Amino acid sequence: MADSNDVMPHYRAGIELFNNCEFFEAHDVWEELWSEYRGPSRTFYQGLIQVAVALHHFCNGNVRGAKKLYSSSRAYLDPYRPMHLGCDLDHLFLEMEECFGEMLAQEEGAAPVEINPELIPEIHLDEEALTKAIAEHSSEVVE
C-alpha cells in the first residue's frame, strides 16, 4: 500500500463492515491492508484486526479465543489512545469493556456467556480528526 488512496478505502471499508457486525469480513479487509503496510500505524491496524476477531469468536461461542484476542487487541491499541486516524479508541475500549465484561469476569469452566447484541461495540470515526491526521502526519498513513 503505497499511498493514502490505497490505505484509506481499506480502513474505511473495514470500519463499515465492523459496524455492520461483519467481523470476519472486517478482519479480512484490514488484514490485507496490514500485510502490505509498513508504516508506524501497522500495529494500530493489527489491533483493529484482533478486535474484529475477538468479536467474531465471542459471537460464535469461542470464549477462550475471544478472551485472548480481547487482551492482545488492547495491548496493540493502547499506545494509540485516545484517538488515532480518527478512531475514538477510548470510546471503543469503553464499549468493548461493556460487551466483554461478563465473559471476562466468568470463572474457568463455567457455562459460556453469550454475547449481548445490544452491547456490541461500534467504531466511531471522527472525520475531522482523520482529515487532520492525514494532513499533519501523512507519513503515518502513506508509508
C-alpha positions in Angstrom: 0.0 0.0 0.0 1.9 2.9 -1.3 -0.3 5.9 -0.6 -3.4 7.1 1.3 -5.5 6.3 -1.8 -4.8 2.6 -1.2 -4.9 2.7 2.6 -8.0 4.8 3.4 -10.5 2.8 1.4 -9.5 -0.4 3.2 -9.5 1.3 6.5 -13.0 2.8 5.9 -14.3 -0.4 4.4 -13.2 -2.4 7.5 -14.9 0.1 9.8 -18.2 -0.2 7.8 -18.1 -4.0 7.9 -17.2 -3.9 11.6 -20.1 -1.6 12.4 -22.4 -4.0 10.5 -21.3 -6.8 12.7 -19.4 -8.5 9.8 -16.4 -9.0 12.0 -14.6 -11.7 10.0 -15.0 -9.7 6.8 -13.7 -6.6 8.5 -10.7 -8.7 9.6 -10.1 -9.8 6.0 -10.1 -6.2 4.7 -7.8 -4.9 7.5 -5.5 -7.9 7.2 -5.0 -7.2 3.5 -4.1 -3.6 4.4 -1.9 -4.7 7.3 0.0 -7.3 5.3 1.2 -4.7 2.8 1.6 -1.7 5.1 4.9 -0.9 6.7 4.3 2.5 8.3 4.1 3.4 12.0 0.4 2.7 12.2 0.9 -1.0 11.4 0.3 -2.2 14.9 -2.9 0.0 15.0 -4.2 -2.0 12.1 -3.2 -5.2 13.8 -5.1 -4.2 16.9 -8.2 -3.5 14.9 -7.9 -6.9 13.3 -7.7 -8.5 16.7 -10.7 -6.6 18.0 -12.7 -7.8 15.0 -11.6 -11.4 15.5 -12.3 -11.2 19.3 -15.9 -10.2 18.5 -16.1 -12.9 15.8 -15.1 -15.5 18.3 -17.4 -14.2 21.0 -20.4 -14.2 18.6 -19.6 -17.8 17.7 -19.2 -19.1 21.3 -15.4 -19.3 21.3 -14.9 -17.7 24.7 -11.3 -18.7 25.1 -10.3 -17.2 21.7 -12.4 -14.1 22.4 -10.6 -13.5 25.8 -7.2 -14.0 24.3 -7.8 -11.6 21.4 -9.5 -9.1 23.6 -6.4 -8.8 25.7 -3.9 -8.7 22.8 -6.0 -6.1 20.9 -5.8 -3.8 23.9 -2.1 -4.2 24.0 -1.7 -3.3 20.3 -4.1 -0.3 20.5 -3.3 1.2 23.9 -0.3 3.2 22.5 -2.6 4.9 20.1 -5.1 6.2 22.6 -7.1 8.3 22.9 -7.6 8.6 19.1 -5.7 7.5 16.0 -6.6 8.2 12.4 -10.0 9.5 13.6 -10.8 6.3 15.5 -12.0 7.1 19.0 -10.1 4.3 20.9 -11.3 5.4 24.3 -14.9 5.0 23.2 -14.1 1.7 21.5 -12.4 0.4 24.7 -15.3 1.5 26.9 -17.8 -0.3 24.6 -15.5 -3.4 24.5 -15.3 -3.5 28.3 -19.1 -3.4 28.5 -19.5 -6.1 25.8 -16.8 -8.4 27.2 -17.3 -7.6 30.9 -19.4 -10.6 32.0 -17.3 -13.0 29.9 -14.1 -11.7 31.4 -15.4 -12.0 34.9 -16.5 -15.6 34.4 -14.9 -18.4 36.3 -12.9 -21.0 34.3 -15.2 -23.9 33.4 -18.5 -22.0 33.8 -21.2 -22.2 31.2 -20.3 -19.9 28.2 -21.6 -16.4 28.2 -23.5 -15.4 25.1 -22.8 -12.0 23.6 -25.5 -9.4 24.2 -26.3 -7.9 20.8 -27.2 -4.6 22.4 -23.6 -4.3 23.8 -21.7 -5.0 20.5 -19.3 -2.1 20.0 -19.1 0.2 17.0 -16.1 2.2 15.8 -16.8 5.9 15.9 -14.8 7.7 13.2 -14.2 11.4 13.7 -13.8 12.6 10.1 -12.3 15.9 11.2 -9.6 14.2 13.2 -8.9 11.8 10.4 -8.5 14.6 7.9 -6.2 16.4 10.3 -4.1 13.2 10.9 -3.7 12.7 7.2 -2.7 16.3 6.6 -0.3 16.6 9.6 1.2 13.1 9.6 0.9 11.8 6.1 3.9 9.6 6.6 1.9 7.7 9.2 -0.8 7.0 6.6 1.2 6.6 3.4 4.5 4.9 4.2 
